[in-house]
Amino acid sequence: MSTKLFLQYPKCSTCKKAAKWLKDNSISVDSRDISVDNPTKEELAGWIKLSGLPISKFFNTSGKIYKEQNLKEKVKSASNEELIEILVSSGMVVKRPLIVSDKYVLVGFDEDEWSEQLK
């Protein structure tokens, strides 16, 4: 995968800011709306491994579903397999935006981190 995948939710203000940053920096990506094209179990498992981050970093902790289902407690005690099942249940549970390449995964929009990896 030489092209980077940009997973985002078009109505998310942080995703809009990230998309503008990508455009302003002439970084081409394949864009994917996470609310209609959910990551698969295989994708998420691979991305989590590649990122080197704990699985908890992939949860949208400010989202409605996260709060309604009290996922904060589940994330502390559930197995990775159970957590991946929760993440694939709805793209809205997944933290966004995400940039996925064959070498790294960026979770959330951190301009400094994105500059370092993408420029």
N, CA, C and O of each residue as an XYZ file, in Angstrom:
476
protein
N       0.857     -1.177      0.000
C       0.000      0.000      0.000
C       0.898      1.234      0.000
O       1.374      1.649      1.056
N       1.131      1.817     -1.155
C       1.958      3.019     -1.182
C       1.098      4.261     -0.946
O       1.585      5.285     -0.466
N      -0.178      4.155     -1.286
C      -1.092      5.263     -1.027
C      -1.553      5.196      0.420
O      -1.811      4.118      0.955
N      -1.651      6.339      1.031
C      -2.110      6.395      2.411
C      -3.636      6.403      2.440
O      -4.285      7.001      1.582
N      -4.193      5.729      3.441
C      -5.631      5.686      3.640
C      -5.989      6.667      4.747
O      -5.407      6.632      5.831
N      -6.947      7.540      4.469
C      -7.412      8.547      5.423
C      -8.829      8.161      5.815
O      -9.765      8.305      5.028
N      -8.976      7.672      7.037
C     -10.299      7.308      7.535
C     -10.834      8.474      8.348
O     -10.192      8.947      9.286
N     -12.013      8.923      7.971
C     -12.574     10.102      8.624
C     -14.093     10.068      8.586
O     -14.702      9.283      7.859
N     -14.684     10.938      9.388
C     -16.129     11.135      9.405
C     -16.348     12.567      8.932
O     -15.931     13.509      9.606
N     -16.997     12.745      7.781
C     -17.094     14.071      7.167
C     -17.695     15.177      8.045
O     -17.422     16.355      7.817
N     -18.498     14.815      9.031
C     -19.115     15.839      9.886
C     -18.261     16.181     11.108
O     -18.599     17.091     11.866
N     -17.169     15.464     11.300
C     -16.295     15.665     12.451
C     -15.392     16.883     12.210
O     -14.715     16.965     11.185
N     -15.386     17.815     13.149
C     -14.602     19.037     12.967
C     -13.095     18.743     12.925
O     -12.369     19.380     12.162
N     -12.623     17.800     13.722
C     -11.208     17.452     13.702
C     -10.836     16.809     12.373
O      -9.754     17.055     11.839
N     -11.736     15.985     11.838
C     -11.485     15.351     10.535
C     -11.435     16.408      9.429
O     -10.613     16.316      8.517
N     -12.303     17.398      9.509
C     -12.295     18.486      8.515
C     -10.974     19.250      8.586
O     -10.385     19.593      7.561
N     -10.522     19.508      9.807
C      -9.248     20.213     10.006
C      -8.093     19.382      9.440
O      -7.194     19.922      8.796
N      -8.122     18.066      9.682
C      -7.079     17.172      9.177
C      -7.108     17.122      7.651
O      -6.058     17.145      7.009
N      -8.300     17.053      7.071
C      -8.439     17.009      5.610
C      -7.885     18.291      4.988
O      -7.214     18.249      3.957
N      -8.169     19.426      5.620
C      -7.652     20.704      5.129
C      -6.128     20.719      5.222
O      -5.450     21.188      4.308
N      -5.593     20.207      6.326
C      -4.146     20.153      6.503
C      -3.513     19.295      5.407
O      -2.495     19.679      4.833
N      -4.110     18.134      5.114
C      -3.592     17.265      4.053
C      -3.585     18.000      2.715
O      -2.603     17.951      1.975
N      -4.694     18.682      2.411
C      -4.808     19.416      1.147
C      -3.778     20.549      1.095
O      -3.087     20.718      0.090
N      -3.679     21.324      2.179
C      -2.738     22.448      2.235
C      -1.287     21.999      2.079
O      -0.444     22.756      1.597
N      -1.002     20.758      2.490
C       0.360     20.227      2.412
C       0.557     19.301      1.213
O       1.561     18.596      1.119
N      -0.409     19.314      0.304
C      -0.345     18.523     -0.939
C      -0.021     17.047     -0.697
O       0.797     16.451     -1.398
N      -0.672     16.481      0.297
C      -0.481     15.066      0.610
C      -1.693     14.301      0.090
O      -2.819     14.514      0.538
N      -1.442     13.412     -0.858
C      -2.559     12.677     -1.449
C      -2.878     11.437     -0.613
O      -1.985     10.722     -0.159
N      -4.160     11.210     -0.428
C      -4.652     10.075      0.358
C      -5.902      9.526     -0.309
O      -6.584     10.224     -1.060
N      -6.186      8.274     -0.024
C      -7.482      7.705     -0.372
C      -8.371      7.926      0.837
O      -8.068      7.443      1.928
N      -9.459      8.648      0.655
C     -10.336      8.985      1.762
C     -11.452      7.956      1.908
O     -12.001      7.465      0.922
N     -11.768      7.645      3.148
C     -12.819      6.670      3.435
C     -13.667      7.171      4.588
O     -13.146      7.512      5.650
N     -14.980      7.215      4.377
C     -15.927      7.653      5.399
C     -16.151      6.485      6.359
O     -16.762      5.479      5.999
N     -15.652      6.634      7.574
C     -15.686      5.558      8.561
C     -17.112      5.253      9.024
O     -17.370      4.178      9.566
N     -18.039      6.191      8.813
C     -19.417      5.948      9.246
C     -20.179      5.048      8.268
O     -21.187      4.449      8.641
N     -19.712      4.948      7.035
C     -20.372      4.075      6.062
C     -19.505      2.874      5.672
O     -20.030      1.834      5.272
N     -18.203      3.013      5.784
C     -17.294      1.928      5.420
C     -16.423      1.608      6.627
O     -15.275      2.040      6.732
N     -17.010      0.836      7.529
C     -16.381      0.442      8.776
C     -15.113     -0.370      8.557
O     -15.066     -1.182      7.633
N     -14.090     -0.178      9.371
C     -12.933     -1.067      9.286
C     -13.349     -2.501      9.628
O     -14.246     -2.716     10.444
N     -12.700     -3.466      9.006
C     -12.960     -4.877      9.298
C     -12.109     -5.322     10.491
O     -11.198     -4.616     10.923
N     -12.426     -6.501     11.005
C     -11.627     -7.065     12.103
C     -10.168     -7.198     11.694
O      -9.262     -6.857     12.454
N      -9.956     -7.699     10.480
C      -8.599     -7.917     10.000
C      -7.843     -6.597      9.869
O      -6.681     -6.492     10.262
N      -8.525     -5.581      9.307
C      -7.883     -4.265      9.178
C      -7.497     -3.727     10.550
O      -6.350     -3.341     10.773
N      -8.458     -3.702     11.464
C      -8.187     -3.144     12.792
C      -7.083     -3.892     13.520
O      -6.197     -3.272     14.108
N      -7.126     -5.204     13.488
C      -6.085     -5.988     14.168
C      -4.707     -5.643     13.596
O      -3.743     -5.485     14.344
N      -4.620     -5.526     12.275
C      -3.357     -5.168     11.636
C      -2.913     -3.759     11.982
O      -1.737     -3.516     12.253
N      -3.860     -2.835     11.972
C      -3.520     -1.433     12.271
C      -3.078     -1.268     13.714
O      -2.134     -0.530     13.996
N      -3.755     -1.952     14.628
C      -3.393     -1.855     16.043
C      -1.969     -2.378     16.238
O      -1.159     -1.755     16.925
N      -1.675     -3.512     15.634
C      -0.325     -4.100     15.740
C       0.716     -3.159     15.139
O       1.748     -2.898     15.757
N       0.447     -2.647     13.931
C       1.379     -1.763     13.237
C       1.611     -0.460     14.007
O       2.722      0.069     14.017
N       0.571      0.048     14.645
C       0.682      1.330     15.348
C       1.574      1.243     16.578
O       2.212      2.222     16.962
N       1.615      0.057     17.198
C       2.361     -0.082     18.445
C       1.653      0.542     19.633
O       2.204      0.594     20.733
N       0.430      1.016     19.417
C      -0.345      1.669     20.481
C      -1.246      0.652     21.180
O      -1.604     -0.370     20.595
N      -1.611      0.936     22.434
C      -2.595      0.067     23.081
C      -3.949      0.201     22.362
O      -4.260      1.255     21.807
N      -4.724     -0.847     22.378
C      -6.010     -0.850     21.680
C      -6.930      0.272     22.181
O      -7.773      0.763     21.431
N      -6.770      0.669     23.424
C      -7.622      1.724     23.990
C      -7.506      3.038     23.216
O      -8.442      3.838     23.206
N      -6.350      3.265     22.561
C      -6.140      4.503     21.794
C      -7.002      4.550     20.533
O      -7.125      5.604     19.908
N      -7.597      3.424     20.155
C      -8.416      3.371     18.947
C      -9.887      3.671     19.226
O     -10.703      3.663     18.305
N     -10.233      3.936     20.487
C     -11.614      4.233     20.825
C     -11.879      5.733     20.826
O     -11.084      6.520     21.339
N     -13.013      6.114     20.241
C     -13.466      7.495     20.246
C     -14.107      7.755     21.603
O     -15.310      7.559     21.780
N     -13.300      8.196     22.554
C     -13.759      8.336     23.936
C     -14.741      9.482     24.139
O     -15.401      9.551     25.176
N     -14.847     10.372     23.178
C     -15.804     11.472     23.320
C     -17.110     11.189     22.571
O     -18.008     12.031     22.540
N     -17.210     10.015     21.980
C     -18.394      9.676     21.188
C     -19.587      9.246     22.020
O     -19.453      8.807     23.162
N     -20.741      9.382     21.422
C     -22.018      9.047     22.050
C     -22.087      7.563     22.435
O     -22.482      7.224     23.550
N     -21.702      6.692     21.512
C     -21.772      5.245     21.766
C     -20.848      4.858     22.917
O     -21.221      4.062     23.780
N     -19.652      5.419     22.928
C     -18.673      5.132     23.987
C     -19.275      5.453     25.350
O     -19.141      4.678     26.297
N     -19.931      6.590     25.439
C     -20.516      7.021     26.707
C     -21.766      6.215     27.052
O     -21.924      5.772     28.190
N     -22.653      6.022     26.077
C     -23.908      5.306     26.325
C     -23.672      3.863     26.757
O     -24.384      3.344     27.617
N     -22.680      3.221     26.164
C     -22.416      1.812     26.480
C     -21.373      1.633     27.588
O     -20.933      0.516     27.860
N     -20.988      2.728     28.216
C     -19.990      2.704     29.287
C     -18.757      1.890     28.877
O     -18.293      1.018     29.612
N     -18.248      2.197     27.695
C     -17.114      1.440     27.158
C     -15.823      1.683     27.935
O     -14.883      0.892     27.853
N     -15.784      2.777     28.685
C     -14.586      3.066     29.488
C     -14.261      1.878     30.392
O     -13.100      1.491     30.526
N     -15.289      1.308     31.006
C     -15.090      0.154     31.890
C     -14.750     -1.104     31.098
O     -13.894     -1.887     31.510
N     -15.420     -1.299     29.961
C     -15.166     -2.490     29.138
C     -13.735     -2.489     28.613
O     -13.090     -3.536     28.561
N     -13.237     -1.315     28.224
C     -11.888     -1.220     27.663
C     -10.847     -1.669     28.695
O      -9.798     -2.203     28.335
N     -11.143     -1.450     29.969
C     -10.198     -1.826     31.025
C     -10.125     -3.339     31.236
O      -9.078     -3.862     31.619
N     -11.236     -4.046     30.987
C     -11.278     -5.461     31.373
C     -11.442     -6.457     30.227
O     -11.125     -7.635     30.388
N     -11.928     -6.007     29.083
C     -12.207     -6.938     27.981
C     -10.923     -7.368     27.272
O      -9.905     -6.679     27.337
N     -10.986     -8.501     26.604
C      -9.846     -8.986     25.828
C      -9.728     -8.165     24.540
O     -10.673     -7.485     24.139
N      -8.568     -8.237     23.906
C      -8.391     -7.521     22.635
C      -9.410     -7.982     21.596
O      -9.921     -7.171     20.823
N      -9.706     -9.281     21.576
C     -10.690     -9.804     20.618
C     -12.057     -9.165     20.850
O     -12.731     -8.760     19.903
N     -12.462     -9.077     22.127
C     -13.753     -8.455     22.453
C     -13.747     -6.977     22.070
O     -14.744     -6.459     21.567
N     -12.637     -6.306     22.306
C     -12.545     -4.877     21.994
C     -12.587     -4.641     20.485
O     -13.195     -3.676     20.024
N     -11.946     -5.517     19.721
C     -12.003     -5.389     18.258
C     -13.439     -5.588     17.778
O     -13.882     -4.901     16.857
N     -14.169     -6.522     18.393
C     -15.590     -6.731     18.044
C     -16.387     -5.438     18.279
O     -17.237     -5.071     17.468
N     -16.108     -4.765     19.381
C     -16.805     -3.505     19.682
C     -16.434     -2.448     18.638
O     -17.301     -1.725     18.148
N     -15.149     -2.363     18.301
C     -14.694     -1.366     17.328
C     -15.317     -1.589     15.947
O     -15.671     -0.623     15.271
N     -15.456     -2.842     15.523
C     -16.029     -3.092     14.190
C     -17.548     -2.974     14.179
O     -18.158     -2.969     13.110
N     -18.165     -2.881     15.354
C     -19.625     -2.776     15.409
C     -20.129     -1.453     14.838
O     -21.247     -1.378     14.330
N     -19.297     -0.404     14.923
C     -19.673      0.905     14.385
C     -18.421      1.747     14.184
O     -17.574      1.850     15.071
N     -18.322      2.345     13.004
C     -17.200      3.236     12.742
C     -17.168      4.416     13.696
O     -16.124      5.037     13.897
N     -18.319      4.723     14.283
C     -18.394      5.875     15.184
C     -17.711      5.596     16.533
O     -17.488      6.518     17.316
N     -17.383      4.331     16.800
C     -16.681      3.972     18.031
C     -15.173      4.166     17.859
O     -14.439      4.290     18.839
N     -14.720      4.192     16.603
C     -13.292      4.280     16.299
C     -12.821      5.738     16.322
O     -13.451      6.623     15.743
N     -11.705      5.957     17.002
C     -11.121      7.307     17.037
C     -10.720      7.714     15.630
O     -10.203      6.902     14.863
N     -10.952      8.935     15.304
C     -10.655      9.428     13.968
C     -10.108     10.841     14.074
O     -10.263     11.495     15.106
N      -9.482     11.303     13.032
C      -9.129     10.607     11.801
C      -7.986      9.623     12.022
O      -7.260      9.682     13.015
N      -7.857      8.720     11.061
C      -6.757      7.767     11.040
C      -6.031      7.914      9.711
O      -6.657      8.120      8.671
N      -4.728      7.808      9.752
C      -3.934      7.690      8.520
C      -3.255      6.323      8.599
O      -2.576      6.005      9.575
N      -3.453      5.532      7.559
C      -2.860      4.200      7.528
C      -1.975      4.084      6.299
O      -2.408      4.345      5.176
N      -0.726      3.687      6.528
C       0.181      3.374      5.422
C       0.723      1.970      5.688
O       0.321      1.322      6.655
N       1.607      1.511      4.857
C       2.169      0.177      5.101
C       3.254      0.204      6.181
O       3.732     -0.850      6.601
N       3.645      1.399      6.632
C       4.706      1.512      7.633
C       4.235      2.038      8.988
O       4.902      1.815      9.998
N       3.111      2.725      9.022
C       2.653      3.341     10.273
C       1.143      3.591     10.242
O       0.491      3.549      9.198
N       0.624      3.855     11.448
C      -0.779      4.242     11.619
C      -0.781      5.456     12.540
O      -0.197      5.425     13.623
N      -1.440      6.525     12.101
C      -1.583      7.723     12.932
C      -3.028      7.779     13.409
O      -3.958      7.739     12.603
N      -3.211      7.871     14.722
C      -4.546      7.859     15.319
C      -4.841      9.233     15.892
O      -4.125      9.713     16.770
N      -5.897      9.866     15.393
C      -6.224     11.223     15.816
C      -5.358     12.210     15.051
O      -4.367     11.829     14.428
N      -5.737     13.474     15.103
C      -4.985     14.493     14.367
C      -4.070     15.250     15.305
O      -4.515     16.032     16.146
N      -2.778     15.000     15.141
C      -1.744     15.721     15.873
C      -0.841     16.320     14.792
O      -0.057     15.612     14.161
N      -0.962     17.618     14.593
C      -0.270     18.275     13.478
C       1.238     18.015     13.488
O       1.831     17.787     12.433
N       1.861     18.047     14.663
C       3.306     17.799     14.742
C       3.644     16.378     14.304
O       4.570     16.162     13.521
N       2.888     15.419     14.814
C       3.127     14.017     14.456
C       2.883     13.795     12.962
O       3.656     13.102     12.299
N       1.819     14.377     12.442
C       1.505     14.229     11.025
C       2.600     14.863     10.170
O       3.003     14.290      9.157
N       3.081     16.035     10.566
C       4.157     16.700      9.826
C       5.391     15.817      9.769
O       6.022     15.667      8.723
N       5.723     15.234     10.919
C       6.910     14.391     11.002
C       6.781     13.153     10.103
O       7.734     12.792      9.413
N       5.635     12.515     10.104
C       5.445     11.275      9.337
C       5.135     11.494      7.873
O       5.575     10.716      7.027
N       4.385     12.541      7.554
C       3.831     12.676      6.216
C       4.584     13.612      5.281
O       4.411     13.545      4.064
N       5.414     14.478      5.836
C       6.111     15.438      4.958
C       7.461     14.915      4.544
O       8.184     15.587      3.809
